[in-house]
Amino acid sequence: MIERLLAQQPSAKAMMERLRLRFEGKSAYGAFAPIRNSGCGACRVAIASGRLQRARTGVFITCANCARFLYISAE
């Protein structure tokens, strides 16, 4: 997953490291969280429909609340 993100958005490496340090040991999700019920799987904030559409095309988006990288879950 990390490799795919960096291939799409090479500038995301610094942000990913900040998120890793921020959430390390505090959350089961870390820097990535699945999208569940049209919201962030970590903080449960709803995601705008246009951003959901981008995620459905395979693009990583970030949560407007917790800043985690979001992805469509295979569940």
Sequence and secondary structure as in RCSB ss.txt:
>XXXX:A:sequence
MIERLLAQQPSAKAMMERLRLRFEGKSAYGAFAPIRNSGCGACRVAIASGRLQRARTGVFITCANCARFLYISAE
>XXXX:A:secstr
 HHHHHHH TTHHHHHHHHHHHHTTT SSTTEEEEETTEETTT  B  HHHHHHHHTT  EE TTT  EEEE   
